[in-house]
Amino acid sequence: MQFKDIVGQKEVKAKLIKSVQEGRIAHAQLLAGHEGTGKLALAIAYAQYISCQNKSDNDSCGECPSCHKYQKLIHPDLHFVFPVNETKKDDDDEKVGKGSDAHIQQWRETILSNPYITESQWYSTIGLENKLGIISTSEGSEVIKKISLKSFEAEYKVMIIWLPERMNLFAANKLLKLIEEPPEKTVFIMVSEHPNSIIGTILSRTQIIKIPPISREAIAAALVERFSITPSKAHDFSRVANGNYQKAMSLALSDDTSPYFDLFRDLMRACFTNNVLKLMDWVDKASRLNREKQKELLSYSNGIIRESFMLNLGLEDIVYVAGEEKDFSLKFAPFINAENIIQVYNTFNLAIEHISRYGNPQIVFTDMAMKLVKLINKK
Protein backbone atom coordinates (compact mmCIF):
# COMPACT_ATOMS: atom_id res chain seq x y z
CA MET A 1 0.00 0.00 0.00
CA GLN A 2 1.34 3.40 -0.98
CA PHE A 3 0.61 6.81 0.49
CA LYS A 4 -0.98 7.87 -2.80
CA ASP A 5 -3.69 5.24 -2.29
CA ILE A 6 -4.83 6.82 0.99
CA VAL A 7 -7.57 9.44 0.99
CA GLY A 8 -6.45 12.83 2.32
CA GLN A 9 -4.17 13.10 5.38
CA LYS A 10 -1.47 15.09 3.56
CA GLU A 11 0.06 16.48 6.74
CA VAL A 12 0.27 13.10 8.45
CA LYS A 13 1.83 11.53 5.35
CA ALA A 14 4.42 14.29 5.18
CA LYS A 15 5.27 13.82 8.87
CA LEU A 16 5.74 10.06 8.50
CA ILE A 17 7.85 10.43 5.35
CA LYS A 18 10.02 13.09 7.00
CA SER A 19 10.74 10.81 9.97
CA VAL A 20 12.19 8.20 7.59
CA GLN A 21 14.16 10.68 5.51
CA GLU A 22 15.73 12.19 8.63
CA GLY A 23 16.43 8.82 10.25
CA ARG A 24 14.11 9.53 13.20
CA ILE A 25 11.94 6.42 13.12
CA ALA A 26 10.57 6.01 16.63
CA HIS A 27 10.62 2.39 17.80
CA ALA A 28 7.08 2.58 19.22
CA GLN A 29 4.42 4.73 17.57
CA LEU A 30 0.68 5.05 18.12
CA LEU A 31 -1.60 6.27 15.34
CA ALA A 32 -4.74 7.41 17.14
CA GLY A 33 -7.96 8.68 15.62
CA HIS A 34 -11.61 8.03 14.96
CA GLU A 35 -13.03 5.27 12.80
CA GLY A 36 -12.64 5.74 9.05
CA THR A 37 -9.70 8.15 9.14
CA GLY A 38 -7.26 5.74 7.46
CA LYS A 39 -5.04 4.91 10.44
CA LEU A 40 -4.39 1.30 9.44
CA ALA A 41 -3.78 2.24 5.81
CA LEU A 42 -1.28 4.88 6.95
CA ALA A 43 0.51 2.36 9.17
CA ILE A 44 0.91 -0.10 6.28
CA ALA A 45 2.00 2.58 3.79
CA TYR A 46 4.50 3.88 6.37
CA ALA A 47 5.93 0.40 6.91
CA GLN A 48 6.22 -0.08 3.15
CA TYR A 49 8.00 3.25 2.79
CA ILE A 50 10.47 2.33 5.53
CA SER A 51 11.39 -0.91 3.76
CA CYS A 52 11.24 0.36 0.15
CA GLN A 53 14.52 -0.13 -1.69
CA ASN A 54 13.99 2.79 -4.06
CA LYS A 55 11.85 5.29 -2.17
CA SER A 56 11.17 8.76 -3.53
CA ASP A 57 10.66 11.99 -1.62
CA ASN A 58 6.90 11.42 -1.58
CA ASP A 59 6.22 7.69 -1.58
CA SER A 60 7.54 4.17 -1.87
CA CYS A 61 8.38 3.10 -5.41
CA GLY A 62 5.80 0.32 -5.66
CA GLU A 63 8.11 -1.62 -7.97
CA CYS A 64 10.96 -3.07 -5.90
CA PRO A 65 10.76 -6.64 -4.50
CA SER A 66 10.02 -5.27 -1.03
CA CYS A 67 7.09 -3.16 -2.28
CA HIS A 68 5.65 -6.06 -4.24
CA LYS A 69 5.55 -8.16 -1.07
CA TYR A 70 4.18 -5.32 1.03
CA GLN A 71 1.41 -4.72 -1.46
CA LYS A 72 0.29 -8.31 -0.89
CA LEU A 73 0.96 -7.99 2.88
CA ILE A 74 3.28 -11.03 2.70
CA HIS A 75 6.64 -9.42 3.44
CA PRO A 76 8.47 -11.69 5.93
CA ASP A 77 9.47 -8.70 8.09
CA LEU A 78 5.93 -7.34 8.34
CA HIS A 79 3.87 -8.78 11.20
CA PHE A 80 0.30 -8.11 12.34
CA VAL A 81 -1.54 -8.46 15.61
CA PHE A 82 -5.29 -7.88 15.76
CA PRO A 83 -8.21 -8.89 18.02
CA VAL A 84 -9.67 -12.33 17.39
CA ASN A 85 -11.73 -14.90 19.24
CA GLU A 86 -10.32 -17.93 21.03
CA THR A 87 -12.28 -21.17 21.00
CA LYS A 88 -11.85 -24.14 23.30
CA LYS A 89 -11.72 -27.84 22.66
CA ASP A 90 -14.72 -29.82 23.81
CA ASP A 91 -12.76 -32.24 25.96
CA ASP A 92 -10.60 -29.80 27.92
CA ASP A 93 -9.76 -26.17 28.47
CA GLU A 94 -6.95 -26.00 25.94
CA LYS A 95 -7.52 -23.17 23.49
CA VAL A 96 -7.26 -23.76 19.78
CA GLY A 97 -7.48 -21.56 16.71
CA LYS A 98 -5.90 -18.81 18.76
CA GLY A 99 -4.09 -15.70 17.77
CA SER A 100 -3.73 -13.55 14.71
CA ASP A 101 -1.76 -16.16 12.74
CA ALA A 102 -4.83 -18.41 12.59
CA HIS A 103 -6.67 -15.65 10.68
CA ILE A 104 -3.81 -14.07 8.76
CA GLN A 105 -5.06 -15.06 5.30
CA GLN A 106 -8.52 -13.64 6.01
CA TRP A 107 -6.87 -10.54 7.40
CA ARG A 108 -4.76 -9.99 4.28
CA GLU A 109 -7.69 -10.46 1.92
CA THR A 110 -9.93 -8.21 4.01
CA ILE A 111 -7.44 -5.36 4.41
CA LEU A 112 -6.40 -5.45 0.76
CA SER A 113 -10.09 -5.16 -0.11
CA ASN A 114 -10.84 -2.41 2.43
CA PRO A 115 -8.10 -0.93 4.66
CA TYR A 116 -10.76 1.31 6.28
CA ILE A 117 -12.55 -1.68 7.81
CA THR A 118 -14.35 -1.17 11.12
CA GLU A 119 -13.96 -3.34 14.18
CA SER A 120 -17.50 -4.65 13.74
CA GLN A 121 -16.89 -5.53 10.09
CA TRP A 122 -13.78 -7.48 11.04
CA TYR A 123 -15.65 -9.45 13.68
CA SER A 124 -18.34 -10.31 11.12
CA THR A 125 -15.64 -11.50 8.73
CA ILE A 126 -14.23 -14.00 11.24
CA GLY A 127 -17.64 -15.07 12.53
CA LEU A 128 -17.31 -13.38 15.90
CA GLU A 129 -20.89 -12.39 16.63
CA ASN A 130 -21.81 -11.57 20.21
CA LYS A 131 -18.30 -11.56 21.65
CA LEU A 132 -15.63 -8.91 21.75
CA GLY A 133 -12.32 -9.75 20.12
CA ILE A 134 -9.21 -9.82 22.28
CA ILE A 135 -5.45 -9.79 21.95
CA SER A 136 -4.56 -12.55 24.37
CA THR A 137 -1.61 -13.45 26.57
CA SER A 138 -0.57 -16.19 24.13
CA GLU A 139 -0.52 -13.57 21.37
CA GLY A 140 1.95 -11.61 23.46
CA SER A 141 4.23 -14.65 23.57
CA GLU A 142 4.04 -14.97 19.77
CA VAL A 143 5.00 -11.32 19.36
CA ILE A 144 8.07 -11.80 21.56
CA LYS A 145 9.07 -14.88 19.54
CA LYS A 146 8.72 -13.10 16.17
CA ILE A 147 10.50 -9.94 17.23
CA SER A 148 13.43 -11.91 18.71
CA LEU A 149 14.25 -13.26 15.25
CA LYS A 150 16.57 -11.41 12.89
CA SER A 151 15.00 -9.64 9.95
CA PHE A 152 14.79 -11.77 6.81
CA GLU A 153 15.15 -9.19 4.05
CA ALA A 154 14.45 -5.61 5.12
CA GLU A 155 16.51 -3.37 7.35
CA TYR A 156 13.59 -3.04 9.77
CA LYS A 157 11.13 -5.50 11.27
CA VAL A 158 7.68 -3.93 11.62
CA MET A 159 4.95 -5.09 14.00
CA ILE A 160 1.54 -3.47 13.39
CA ILE A 161 -0.87 -3.89 16.30
CA TRP A 162 -4.43 -3.01 15.31
CA LEU A 163 -6.66 -1.96 18.23
CA PRO A 164 -4.19 -2.40 21.11
CA GLU A 165 -7.02 -1.36 23.45
CA ARG A 166 -8.30 -4.94 23.02
CA MET A 167 -5.12 -6.30 24.57
CA ASN A 168 -5.74 -8.00 27.90
CA LEU A 169 -3.72 -6.92 30.92
CA PHE A 170 -1.47 -9.97 30.92
CA ALA A 171 -0.59 -9.55 27.24
CA ALA A 172 0.06 -5.83 27.74
CA ASN A 173 2.37 -6.46 30.69
CA LYS A 174 4.19 -9.18 28.76
CA LEU A 175 4.91 -6.78 25.89
CA LEU A 176 5.71 -3.77 28.03
CA LYS A 177 9.47 -4.33 28.28
CA LEU A 178 9.73 -5.28 24.60
CA ILE A 179 7.93 -2.11 23.50
CA GLU A 180 10.12 -0.01 25.77
CA GLU A 181 13.39 -1.58 24.58
CA PRO A 182 12.85 -3.56 21.37
CA PRO A 183 15.67 -5.21 19.42
CA GLU A 184 17.57 -2.89 17.11
CA LYS A 185 15.80 -1.94 13.87
CA THR A 186 12.39 -2.97 15.18
CA VAL A 187 9.34 -0.74 14.87
CA PHE A 188 6.03 -1.15 16.69
CA ILE A 189 3.14 0.71 15.05
CA MET A 190 -0.07 0.64 17.06
CA VAL A 191 -3.37 1.70 15.52
CA SER A 192 -6.02 2.77 18.02
CA GLU A 193 -9.50 4.29 18.12
CA HIS A 194 -9.65 4.46 21.91
CA PRO A 195 -6.13 5.26 23.16
CA ASN A 196 -7.43 6.10 26.63
CA SER A 197 -8.32 2.42 27.02
CA ILE A 198 -4.68 1.35 26.55
CA ILE A 199 -2.85 0.81 29.82
CA GLY A 200 -0.86 3.87 30.78
CA THR A 201 2.50 2.11 31.00
CA ILE A 202 2.33 1.21 27.30
CA LEU A 203 0.77 4.50 26.22
CA SER A 204 3.56 6.47 27.89
CA ARG A 205 6.18 4.56 25.91
CA THR A 206 4.80 5.41 22.48
CA GLN A 207 5.13 8.41 20.22
CA ILE A 208 1.50 9.43 19.66
CA ILE A 209 0.48 10.66 16.22
CA LYS A 210 -3.08 11.98 16.12
CA ILE A 211 -4.92 11.20 12.91
CA PRO A 212 -7.58 13.87 12.22
CA PRO A 213 -10.86 13.39 10.36
CA ILE A 214 -10.39 13.41 6.59
CA SER A 215 -11.30 16.68 4.88
CA ARG A 216 -14.62 16.88 3.06
CA GLU A 217 -12.85 17.88 -0.14
CA ALA A 218 -10.60 14.81 -0.08
CA ILE A 219 -13.51 12.45 0.61
CA ALA A 220 -15.66 13.99 -2.13
CA ALA A 221 -12.83 13.76 -4.68
CA ALA A 222 -12.20 10.11 -3.78
CA LEU A 223 -15.89 9.22 -4.09
CA VAL A 224 -16.13 10.79 -7.55
CA GLU A 225 -12.99 9.00 -8.72
CA ARG A 226 -13.62 5.58 -7.16
CA PHE A 227 -17.41 5.27 -7.28
CA SER A 228 -18.21 7.35 -10.37
CA ILE A 229 -20.90 9.37 -8.62
CA THR A 230 -21.75 12.99 -9.36
CA PRO A 231 -19.77 15.74 -7.61
CA SER A 232 -22.99 17.02 -6.05
CA LYS A 233 -23.83 13.68 -4.50
CA ALA A 234 -20.22 13.15 -3.45
CA HIS A 235 -20.30 16.52 -1.69
CA ASP A 236 -23.45 15.53 0.20
CA PHE A 237 -21.96 12.19 1.24
CA SER A 238 -18.70 13.79 2.36
CA ARG A 239 -20.60 16.26 4.54
CA VAL A 240 -22.67 13.49 6.13
CA ALA A 241 -19.58 11.28 6.64
CA ASN A 242 -17.96 14.07 8.69
CA GLY A 243 -14.38 12.89 8.13
CA ASN A 244 -15.10 9.13 8.11
CA TYR A 245 -14.23 7.61 4.73
CA GLN A 246 -15.66 4.22 5.67
CA LYS A 247 -19.01 5.89 6.32
CA ALA A 248 -18.73 7.79 3.03
CA MET A 249 -18.14 4.52 1.16
CA SER A 250 -21.11 2.93 2.89
CA LEU A 251 -23.31 5.85 1.86
CA ALA A 252 -22.11 5.62 -1.73
CA LEU A 253 -22.77 1.89 -1.86
CA SER A 254 -26.10 1.92 -0.03
CA ASP A 255 -27.62 4.94 -1.78
CA ASP A 256 -27.17 7.35 1.15
CA THR A 257 -29.20 5.60 3.89
CA SER A 258 -27.73 3.81 6.91
CA PRO A 259 -28.76 0.15 7.42
CA TYR A 260 -29.94 1.25 10.90
CA PHE A 261 -32.26 3.99 9.65
CA ASP A 262 -35.41 1.85 9.45
CA LEU A 263 -34.87 0.49 12.96
CA PHE A 264 -34.37 3.98 14.38
CA ARG A 265 -37.42 5.37 12.59
CA ASP A 266 -39.60 2.46 13.75
CA LEU A 267 -38.47 2.97 17.33
CA MET A 268 -39.25 6.68 17.32
CA ARG A 269 -42.68 6.16 15.74
CA ALA A 270 -43.56 3.47 18.28
CA CYS A 271 -42.38 5.70 21.12
CA PHE A 272 -44.38 8.68 19.86
CA THR A 273 -47.60 6.65 19.54
CA ASN A 274 -46.85 4.71 22.75
CA ASN A 275 -47.55 1.48 20.85
CA VAL A 276 -46.38 -1.20 23.28
CA LEU A 277 -46.79 -4.09 20.82
CA LYS A 278 -44.64 -2.36 18.21
CA LEU A 279 -42.08 -1.45 20.87
CA MET A 280 -41.79 -5.09 21.96
CA ASP A 281 -41.47 -6.13 18.33
CA TRP A 282 -38.68 -3.56 17.94
CA VAL A 283 -36.93 -4.84 21.07
CA ASP A 284 -37.03 -8.37 19.64
CA LYS A 285 -35.51 -7.26 16.31
CA ALA A 286 -32.75 -5.21 17.96
CA SER A 287 -31.94 -8.03 20.39
CA ARG A 288 -31.26 -10.42 17.50
CA LEU A 289 -28.42 -8.21 16.20
CA ASN A 290 -24.93 -9.13 17.33
CA ARG A 291 -23.51 -7.06 20.16
CA GLU A 292 -21.28 -4.83 18.00
CA LYS A 293 -24.19 -4.02 15.68
CA GLN A 294 -26.37 -3.25 18.70
CA LYS A 295 -23.81 -0.68 19.80
CA GLU A 296 -23.61 0.72 16.27
CA LEU A 297 -27.41 1.04 16.17
CA LEU A 298 -27.43 2.95 19.46
CA SER A 299 -24.56 5.23 18.40
CA TYR A 300 -26.30 5.86 15.08
CA SER A 301 -29.51 6.70 16.94
CA ASN A 302 -27.72 9.24 19.07
CA GLY A 303 -26.29 10.75 15.91
CA ILE A 304 -29.75 11.26 14.40
CA ILE A 305 -30.96 12.70 17.71
CA ARG A 306 -28.16 15.25 17.51
CA GLU A 307 -29.00 16.13 13.90
CA SER A 308 -32.69 16.53 14.76
CA PHE A 309 -31.83 18.91 17.58
CA MET A 310 -29.62 20.97 15.27
CA LEU A 311 -32.51 21.19 12.80
CA ASN A 312 -34.82 22.22 15.66
CA LEU A 313 -32.42 25.09 16.38
CA GLY A 314 -32.29 26.07 12.70
CA LEU A 315 -28.60 25.16 12.34
CA GLU A 316 -28.87 23.29 9.05
CA ASP A 317 -25.31 24.23 8.01
CA ILE A 318 -23.85 21.85 10.60
CA VAL A 319 -26.28 18.98 10.01
CA TYR A 320 -24.71 15.75 8.70
CA VAL A 321 -27.68 13.85 7.27
CA ALA A 322 -29.14 13.69 3.79
CA GLY A 323 -31.87 11.93 1.81
CA GLU A 324 -34.43 9.93 3.79
CA GLU A 325 -32.57 10.54 7.02
CA LYS A 326 -32.81 14.30 6.58
CA ASP A 327 -36.46 14.15 5.56
CA PHE A 328 -37.31 12.17 8.69
CA SER A 329 -35.15 14.38 10.92
CA LEU A 330 -36.94 17.51 9.69
CA LYS A 331 -40.29 16.02 10.73
CA PHE A 332 -38.91 14.60 13.96
CA ALA A 333 -37.01 17.76 14.99
CA PRO A 334 -39.89 19.41 16.95
CA PHE A 335 -39.88 16.48 19.37
CA ILE A 336 -36.17 16.85 20.23
CA ASN A 337 -35.74 20.10 22.09
CA ALA A 338 -34.00 21.78 25.00
CA GLU A 339 -36.40 20.09 27.42
CA ASN A 340 -35.43 16.51 26.57
CA ILE A 341 -32.26 16.43 24.44
CA ILE A 342 -29.85 15.69 27.29
CA GLN A 343 -32.07 12.98 28.78
CA VAL A 344 -32.65 11.30 25.40
CA TYR A 345 -28.94 11.40 24.62
CA ASN A 346 -28.05 9.97 28.03
CA THR A 347 -30.67 7.22 27.65
CA PHE A 348 -29.01 5.95 24.48
CA ASN A 349 -25.54 6.29 26.03
CA LEU A 350 -26.58 4.29 29.08
CA ALA A 351 -27.88 1.54 26.81
CA ILE A 352 -24.53 1.49 24.96
CA GLU A 353 -22.72 1.13 28.28
CA HIS A 354 -24.95 -1.74 29.40
CA ILE A 355 -24.64 -3.58 26.08
CA SER A 356 -20.84 -3.12 26.21
CA ARG A 357 -20.88 -4.77 29.63
CA TYR A 358 -22.79 -7.75 28.24
CA GLY A 359 -26.15 -6.76 29.68
CA ASN A 360 -29.18 -8.76 28.51
CA PRO A 361 -30.27 -6.93 25.33
CA GLN A 362 -33.97 -7.72 25.87
CA ILE A 363 -33.87 -6.03 29.26
CA VAL A 364 -31.63 -3.15 28.15
CA PHE A 365 -33.71 -2.29 25.07
CA THR A 366 -37.03 -2.64 26.89
CA ASP A 367 -35.89 -0.29 29.64
CA MET A 368 -34.55 2.18 27.08
CA ALA A 369 -37.75 2.11 25.02
CA MET A 370 -39.98 2.77 28.04
CA LYS A 371 -37.87 5.76 29.02
CA LEU A 372 -37.93 7.12 25.47
CA VAL A 373 -41.74 6.96 25.36
CA LYS A 374 -41.92 9.46 28.20
CA LEU A 375 -39.12 11.66 26.89
CA ILE A 376 -40.32 11.89 23.26
CA ASN A 377 -43.78 12.88 24.44
CA LYS A 378 -42.47 15.34 27.02
CA LYS A 379 -44.24 18.68 26.71
GIQUIFEN-V490638 format. One record per pair of residues at least 12 apart in sequence whose ideal C-beta (glycine too) atoms are under 6 Angstrom apart, sorted by the first residue. I is the first residue (numbers start at 1). J is the second residue. If there is no record, write none. Layout:
i,j
I,J
I,J
This chain:
i,j
1,44
1,45
2,45
2,59
2,60
2,62
3,45
3,59
4,59
6,38
6,41
7,214
7,218
7,222
7,245
8,214
8,215
8,218
9,38
12,211
16,46
20,49
20,50
26,207
27,182
27,187
28,179
28,188
28,205
28,206
29,189
29,207
30,190
30,206
30,208
31,43
31,191
31,209
31,211
32,192
32,195
32,208
32,210
33,211
35,118
35,193
35,244
36,116
36,244
36,245
36,246
36,247
37,211
37,213
37,214
39,191
39,211
40,115
40,162
40,191
41,115
43,160
43,189
43,191
47,78
47,158
48,60
48,70
50,156
51,66
51,154
52,66
52,67
53,66
73,108
76,152
77,151
77,152
77,154
77,157
78,158
79,146
79,159
80,100
80,160
81,100
81,135
81,139
81,161
82,100
82,162
83,133
83,134
83,135
83,163
83,166
84,103
84,133
85,128
85,131
86,98
86,136
98,138
99,139
99,142
103,126
110,125
116,245
116,246
118,246
120,292
120,296
123,292
129,290
130,290
130,291
133,166
134,166
134,168
135,166
135,167
135,171
136,171
137,170
137,171
139,171
140,171
140,174
140,175
144,178
147,186
155,185
156,185
156,187
157,186
158,187
159,188
160,189
161,190
162,191
164,190
164,192
164,198
165,192
165,194
165,197
165,198
172,199
172,202
176,201
179,205
180,205
213,243
214,243
214,245
216,238
219,238
219,241
219,245
219,248
220,234
220,235
220,238
223,237
223,248
223,252
227,252
229,252
236,322
237,251
237,252
240,320
240,321
240,322
242,320
256,322
256,323
257,323
257,324
258,300
260,297
260,300
261,325
264,301
264,304
265,328
266,282
267,282
270,282
271,372
271,373
271,376
272,376
274,373
279,369
283,365
283,366
286,365
287,361
287,362
294,355
295,352
295,355
298,348
298,351
298,352
301,348
302,345
302,348
305,336
305,344
307,319
307,321
307,329
308,329
308,332
308,333
308,336
309,336
309,341
311,329
311,330
311,333
312,333
312,336
312,337
335,376
339,378
340,375
340,378
343,375
344,375
347,368
347,371
351,364
351,368
